[in-house]
């Protein structure tokens, strides 16, 4: 990973868990339009496999440095996620600094679209925290490189559909590796965060016959889940969920839920959730492994959403995208098996697999083709 001045430094994010000095980002762009209030950062980590694809996060960061650190981590994670999802796309991400509830406007989104367009297709944007399909439709009025659009405009719509489906496939693989069965029936699963993805994950688990325990800081989100599934158990907060008697812990809110304080208290035997950057630092995975807790790398199992929006580039087909997202089961299982063979944590095995594909396929760009 690199800062904006091109200086390499140690990565403490969710991938590259060996702690080695990481390659530099290809490009980091600061975008500002004073009249609309736009202040955004676009980070392109790698285009080895194709144009960088990653969502736009609209969030009230405490500082420019906090926003920069987030976009650098997230863009690198997208490169690894897209590689393991089998996509011919590189990794990139963008953040808009501000409160989406008060600062978002048509002018701001269209100004942002102009900046994305100026990159000439090196970056495809999509939805993320604080942005929605309707926002992508506005951005697309100024930009050709937009995915995650509304169905009425030929888009995939809400990417949480296949994000939740992919996490469910990852859980099935984790249960298969741990218990020798793909069934989640009777398993007790704790979900931290029941927003768009977490709520859909509840649907999959209930249908499978699992017992579900949830928590969320938003009471309305909890109420929506309880109306659909009255048998779901609710605990007071994330700290209570961490120490609950669970088979699987599924972080589906913001990152960093597993750290030096929470990891030793976790009672679940499997961690598999949708949140990005679930581990506060790479050493947390080692702590989990020493306690016999199986960790499904987040950027592997939550790739269903990017698979869904990437399919728009070719003309969206839900059946095709869902079939590709179902392969998250196979990829996750392969990573667990590789980790066992090489005696490393699953996160390290996943990193190696992604890096291998980026290197082996990316080098083919060196074979000249007449335009």
C-alpha positions in Angstrom: 0.0 0.0 0.0 1.2 3.5 -0.6 0.4 7.0 0.5 -0.4 9.8 -2.0 3.2 10.7 -2.3 4.1 7.2 -3.5 5.8 6.1 -0.3 5.3 2.4 0.5 4.4 1.3 4.0 3.1 -1.7 5.9 -0.4 -2.7 5.3 -2.6 -3.3 8.4 -5.8 -4.0 6.5 -7.8 -7.1 5.8 -5.6 -8.5 3.1 -1.8 -9.0 2.8 -1.8 -10.6 6.3 1.8 -11.6 6.0 2.6 -8.0 6.9 5.1 -7.5 4.1 5.6 -4.1 2.3 2.8 -3.9 -0.2 3.0 -2.7 -3.9 2.0 0.8 -4.5 -1.4 2.0 -5.7 -1.4 2.8 -9.4 -3.3 6.0 -8.9 -5.0 8.1 -6.2 -7.1 11.1 -7.3 -8.5 13.9 -5.2 -11.7 15.4 -6.6 -13.1 18.7 -5.4 -16.0 20.9 -6.6 -16.6 23.7 -4.1 -20.0 24.9 -5.3 -21.7 21.5 -4.9 -19.7 20.6 -1.8 -18.0 17.5 -3.4 -14.8 16.3 -1.9 -13.9 12.8 -3.0 -11.0 10.5 -3.2 -10.7 7.7 -5.9 -8.0 5.1 -5.3 -7.0 2.6 -8.0 -4.9 -0.2 -6.6 -4.5 -2.4 -9.6 -5.6 -2.8 -13.2 -3.7 -6.0 -13.7 -6.9 -8.0 -14.5 -8.9 -5.1 -16.0 -10.5 -1.8 -15.1 -10.7 -1.2 -11.4 -14.2 -1.8 -10.0 -15.3 -0.8 -6.5 -18.1 1.1 -4.8 -18.4 4.7 -3.8 -18.7 5.2 0.0 -20.4 8.4 1.2 -19.4 8.9 4.8 -18.7 11.7 7.3 -15.1 10.9 8.0 -13.5 12.7 10.9 -10.6 13.9 8.7 -9.1 13.7 5.2 -6.5 11.4 6.5 -9.1 9.0 7.9 -10.9 9.0 4.5 -7.6 8.4 2.7 -6.6 5.5 4.9 -10.1 3.9 4.3 -10.1 4.3 0.6 -6.5 2.9 0.3 -7.4 -0.2 2.4 -10.7 -0.7 0.6 -9.3 -0.4 -2.9 -6.6 -2.9 -2.3 -9.2 -5.3 -0.8 -11.3 -4.9 -4.0 -8.4 -6.0 -6.1 -8.1 -9.3 -4.1 -11.9 -9.7 -4.0 -12.3 -9.3 -7.7 -9.4 -11.6 -8.4 -10.8 -14.4 -6.2 -14.3 -13.9 -7.6 -12.9 -14.8 -11.0 -13.6 -11.4 -12.5 -11.5 -9.8 -15.2 -11.5 -6.6 -13.2 -9.0 -4.8 -11.1 -9.4 -3.2 -7.7 -10.5 0.4 -6.9 -12.7 2.3 -4.5 -13.9 5.8 -3.9 -15.0 7.8 -0.9 -17.1 11.0 -0.8 -16.4 12.9 2.5 -19.7 14.2 4.0 -23.0 13.2 5.6 -25.2 11.5 2.9 -28.3 12.5 4.8 -27.5 16.3 4.5 -24.8 16.8 1.9 -25.9 14.5 -1.0 -27.4 16.4 -3.9 -27.9 16.0 -7.6 -25.2 18.6 -8.3 -22.7 16.8 -6.1 -23.4 13.4 -7.6 -23.2 14.7 -11.1 -19.9 16.5 -10.4 -18.6 13.3 -9.0 -19.7 11.5 -12.2 -17.6 14.0 -14.2 -14.5 13.1 -12.3 -15.1 9.4 -12.7 -15.6 9.9 -16.4 -12.3 11.8 -16.6 -10.5 8.6 -15.7 -11.5 7.2 -19.1 -12.7 3.8 -17.9 -9.9 3.0 -15.5 -12.5 3.0 -12.7 -16.0 1.6 -12.6 -18.1 2.8 -9.7 -21.0 1.2 -7.8 -22.9 1.5 -4.6 -21.4 1.2 -1.1 -22.2 2.6 2.4 -24.2 5.8 1.9 -25.0 5.4 -1.8 -27.8 3.6 -3.6 -28.9 2.5 -7.1 -30.8 5.8 -7.4 -27.5 7.7 -6.8 -25.8 5.6 -9.5 -28.5 6.6 -11.9 -27.7 10.3 -11.3 -24.0 9.7 -11.6 -24.6 7.9 -14.8 -26.0 11.1 -16.4 -22.4 12.3 -16.5 -20.5 9.1 -16.7 -20.4 5.8 -18.7 -18.6 3.8 -16.1 -21.3 3.1 -13.5 -22.7 -0.2 -12.3 -25.2 -1.0 -9.6 -27.9 1.0 -11.4 -31.7 0.6 -11.0 -33.5 -2.2 -12.8 -35.5 0.4 -14.8 -32.2 1.5 -16.3 -31.1 -2.0 -17.1 -29.1 -2.4 -13.9 -28.8 -5.1 -11.2 -30.4 -3.0 -8.5 -29.8 -3.8 -4.9 -26.4 -5.6 -4.7 -27.2 -6.9 -1.2 -29.2 -9.7 -2.9 -26.1 -11.6 -4.0 -23.9 -10.3 -1.2 -26.1 -12.1 1.3 -26.3 -15.2 -1.0 -22.5 -15.3 -1.3 -22.0 -15.1 2.5 -24.5 -17.9 2.9 -22.4 -20.0 0.4 -19.3 -19.2 2.4 -21.0 -20.3 5.6 -22.0 -23.6 3.9 -18.3 -24.1 2.9 -17.1 -23.3 6.5 -19.6 -25.8 8.0 -18.5 -28.4 5.4 -14.8 -27.9 6.3 -15.5 -27.9 10.1 -18.3 -30.4 10.5 -18.3 -32.4 7.2 -21.8 -31.2 6.2 -23.1 -28.3 4.1 -26.3 -28.0 6.1 -26.9 -25.1 8.5 -30.0 -26.7 10.0 -29.8 -26.5 13.8 -26.7 -24.3 13.8 -26.9 -21.2 16.0 -25.8 -18.1 14.0 -25.3 -14.6 15.4 -25.6 -11.7 13.0 -24.2 -8.3 14.0 -26.0 -5.8 11.8 -29.3 -6.5 10.1 -29.3 -3.8 7.4 -29.6 -4.6 3.7 -27.2 -7.6 3.7 -27.7 -8.9 7.3 -31.5 -9.0 6.9 -31.3 -11.0 3.7 -28.8 -13.3 5.3 -31.4 -14.0 8.0 -33.9 -15.0 5.3 -31.4 -17.6 3.9 -30.6 -19.0 7.4 -34.2 -19.3 8.5 -35.1 -21.1 5.3 -32.2 -23.5 6.0 -33.5 -24.2 9.5 -30.8 -22.4 11.5 -31.3 -20.6 14.8 -30.6 -16.9 14.4 -29.6 -14.3 17.0 -29.3 -10.7 15.9 -28.2 -7.3 17.2 -28.2 -3.8 15.6 -27.9 -0.2 16.8 -30.9 0.6 14.6 -34.1 -0.6 16.4 -36.1 -0.1 13.1 -33.8 -2.7 11.4 -34.4 -5.1 14.2 -38.2 -4.6 14.0 -38.2 -5.2 10.3 -36.5 -8.6 10.8 -38.7 -9.6 13.7 -41.9 -8.9 11.7 -40.7 -11.3 9.0 -39.2 -13.8 11.5 -40.7 -13.6 15.0 -38.6 -16.5 16.3 -35.4 -14.6 15.8 -33.6 -13.9 19.1 -32.4 -10.3 19.8 -29.5 -9.4 22.1 -28.7 -6.0 23.4 -25.5 -5.2 21.6 -22.4 -6.5 19.8 -20.5 -7.2 23.0 -23.3 -9.5 24.1 -23.4 -11.2 20.8 -19.7 -11.9 20.8 -20.0 -13.8 24.1 -23.2 -15.6 23.2 -23.3 -19.4 22.7 -23.0 -19.5 18.9 -21.8 -21.9 16.2 -21.2 -19.1 13.7 -20.5 -15.4 14.3 -21.5 -13.2 11.2 -20.3 -9.6 11.4 -22.4 -7.6 8.9 -22.0 -4.1 10.1 -18.9 -1.9 10.0 -15.4 -3.3 10.2 -13.1 -3.9 13.1 -15.5 -5.9 15.2 -12.8 -8.5 16.0 -9.9 -7.0 17.9 -7.6 -7.7 20.8 -10.4 -7.3 23.3 -13.3 -9.1 21.5 -11.4 -12.0 19.8 -10.5 -13.7 23.1 -14.1 -13.5 24.2 -15.7 -14.9 21.0 -17.4 -18.3 21.7 -18.4 -19.2 18.1 -16.3 -21.7 16.2 -16.7 -20.1 12.8 -16.5 -16.4 11.7 -18.2 -15.7 8.4 -19.9 -12.4 7.7 -20.4 -9.6 5.1 -18.6 -6.7 6.8 -15.4 -5.5 5.2 -12.2 -5.3 7.4 -13.6 -7.5 10.1 -10.2 -8.0 11.7 -8.7 -4.9 13.4 -5.3 -6.1 12.4 -3.7 -9.2 10.8 -2.7 -10.7 14.2 -6.3 -11.2 15.1 -6.6 -14.1 12.6 -3.7 -15.8 14.3 -5.5 -15.4 17.7 -8.6 -17.0 16.2 -6.6 -19.9 14.7 -4.9 -20.6 18.0 -8.3 -20.9 19.6 -9.5 -23.3 16.9 -11.9 -20.7 15.4 -12.2 -20.9 11.6 -12.2 -17.5 9.8 -13.7 -17.2 6.4 -11.9 -14.2 4.8 -14.5 -11.4 4.4 -13.4 -10.3 1.0 -13.9 -13.8 -0.3 -17.4 -14.5 1.0 -18.9 -11.0 0.5 -18.0 -11.0 -3.2 -21.5 -11.7 -4.3 -22.3 -8.0 -4.5 -19.4 -7.2 -6.8 -20.3 -10.2 -8.9 -23.8 -8.9 -9.3 -22.8 -5.3 -10.3 -19.9 -6.5 -12.5 -22.4 -8.5 -14.6 -24.1 -5.2 -15.6 -21.0 -4.4 -17.7 -22.1 -7.2 -20.1 -25.8 -6.6 -19.8 -27.3 -7.8 -16.6 -28.6 -11.3 -16.2 -29.5 -12.4 -12.6 -29.4 -16.1 -13.3 -25.9 -15.8 -14.7 -24.7 -13.6 -11.8 -26.3 -15.9 -9.2 -24.6 -19.0 -10.8 -21.3 -17.2 -10.6 -21.9 -16.1 -7.0 -22.7 -19.7 -6.0 -19.1 -20.5 -6.8 -18.1 -18.7 -3.6 -18.7 -22.0 -1.9 -16.0 -23.7 -4.0 -13.6 -20.8 -3.6 -14.0 -20.7 0.1 -13.6 -24.4 0.5 -10.5 -24.3 -1.7 -9.0 -21.6 0.5 -9.6 -23.7 3.7 -8.0 -26.7 2.1 -5.0 -24.7 0.9 -4.6 -23.1 4.3 -4.5 -26.6 5.9 -2.0 -27.9 3.4 0.3 -25.0 3.8 -0.1 -24.5 7.5 -1.2 -20.9 7.3 -4.4 -19.0 8.3 -7.2 -18.9 5.6 -6.5 -15.1 5.1 -2.9 -15.8 4.1 -4.0 -18.6 1.8 -6.6 -16.4 0.2 -4.1 -13.6 -0.4 -1.7 -16.0 -2.0 -4.4 -17.4 -4.3 -5.5 -13.8 -5.4 -1.9 -12.7 -5.9 -1.2 -15.8 -8.0 -4.1 -15.0 -10.3 -3.2 -11.3 -10.6 0.3 -12.3 -11.5 -0.4 -15.2 -13.9 -3.3 -13.6 -15.8 -2.1 -10.0 -15.5 1.2 -10.8 -17.2 -0.7 -11.7 -20.3 -1.2 -7.9 -20.9 2.5 -8.1 -22.0 1.5 -10.1 -25.1 1.1 -7.5 -27.8 -2.2 -7.4 -29.7 -2.7 -5.2 -32.7 -5.4 -2.7 -32.1 
